[in-house]
Amino acid sequence: MSQYDKVFDCIKAIFTYYAERTDILKTLSINYLLKKNAMDIDCIATLAKLQNANNVDYAQQIMVIVRSFIESSILFIFLLKNKEQRIQYQQDSQLLLFKNAFMEYKYALTGKFDTLMAQSGFTKELLQQGMIDTYNNLSDSNKTRILTEIQQTEFVFVQTTVSKLDDFLKKFKPISFRVRTMWKYLNDGIEINGKTIEDLTKLDYNTASQFTHNIYPLHRPCIYDAARICFSLANITCAIIKDEYKQEVSDDVRQQIFNAYIILHPEDSNQIQ
């Protein structure tokens, strides 16, 4: 058992409380992100328990999940406050799948993978058909966007199709992949105790990113770092949901939040009893 189990249980209690008392689960994009964040917490809690049980240091792997948790929490808040961006998030996700299919086809054209493709039964024609099938499954607005970029009235492969798609997709990076852009949007409209979302998350995001990008472990993270960051993000999310839906947490959840805070900050226990 991890000494921070009650902290992770508290975070899940916050998410569960609002999932049951708001319409978050009725909207695909924010539904997905809230559930994804809850699963991130489950994974972190499980690895924290395994670390104690197996005497293996999983802290760096935990911080990789923490970084993802921070990103998806910021995206959740961004979409919660910007309803018009929710459909765009799904549209952009579709285009990313199309980009994946295009990259497979593009690399096949180099000839570097001919032997591997022959062994696995793939051909350039099959990959091209995969692109066409992916295109056919896109929304009408995404189809129009692609046709506009390649300057065609229908999606067919002509001499310039690949080069124009390459130019477009190289530059395509949706807002959901740009934390700094979301910070900029959120900084204009949200303050918590005089601080912006960027103020409250940037340092932890940068630290977690360094571990994700395999900084040499001159200083290793600890489970406390992960628990503190996750608890902070959960409370920020809680504050935004509370403001959006005018829904306070129950006394039971408020007590869990208090208990989790004292676990992380025992030095404050005498001051806030």
Phi, psi and omega in degrees: 000134178277145178292348180254014179306318182292332176292313180293324176297322179296317180299315179295326178295322177298312181297316181296318181302311183283332175297325183275344189238006175228179178264020180306317184288352179271354181245119191306313187292308182286333172303308181302315185290322178296317179293321179298318179296321178296322178290324175302315180296320176301316181295316180297316180297320180295314179294325177297321177292318180296326179300316179289321185287321186259356183057039177243140182272105178260012189300320181292321177296323177297319181293332174297317178291323178300319179299316177297321178298318178297312181300313183288334175292317177296318178295319178301312180296318179300314181287328178296322182271346182232081186300328182293343181272351185293315177293322179299322177301316179290321177297316180296324178296321175301314181296329177294323176295320176297319178299320178299315180296321179295318181296322176300315180293317181300315180289331176296327181293340180290340182083355183289342185244020183301316181296313179298318179296320179296321180292328183263358177085011178271150174226164177298325180295321178293320179291324176295320177294326176298321176296317181296317179297319179296318177300316183297337180270000179285160174293163179300320181293324177289324176298315179298320180298316180292316180299323177296318181294322182266001176057050177228160177265345174213157186275094176229156181270111171241183189302324186266356186302310185295315183294321180289322175296321180298315179299316182293311187286334175298324183271350186281112175220102186296159182299331180295346177261002186240090182300320183294325177292318178295321175304314183301315178298314186286330181299332184286337188235355185231130171224137175236113183054041177080005181243147177276169175300322178297315178305319188278343187235343190298313183296316179294322178297315180296318179296312180296325179296321179297319177292323178297324181269016169068044170303141180296133191283060172295328174228116182270147176288170176230166182298327177303316180303314181296314181297318180296314181297314181296319179295319178298313180297321180296321180287326173297313178300317178302316181296321181290317178296317180301317179291321183290320185254359182053045185234107177284155174284161180286168177298324180296314180292321178300322178292321176298320178297317178299313181297320180294321179299317181293325176300318182278333184227065182300338180294342182264359190298323181285336185277337187239017176293000000 
